[in-house]
C-alpha cells in the first residue's frame, strides 16, 4: 500500500520529461491506474483486519459533521 502512495510523488516529475504531451498524459494515466491497483492488492493482502481498518478510515474522512 505504501508503494501506491509513493507513485504519486512521481507525478511531480512528469511535466519536466522531454516527451510529447500525449505521452505525458499516458504516463500520468498509467501511473494513476498502477497506483490504485497496488493499493487494492495491498488491501487484499492485509486481509479482514486491513479491510476493517480502511473502512473505518474512510468513514472518518467522509463522515458528515
Buried (B, 14 or more C-beta within 10 A) or exposed (E): BEEBEEBEEEEEEBEEEEEEEEEBEEBBEEBEEEBEEBBEEBBEEBEEEBEEEBEEEEEEEEEEE
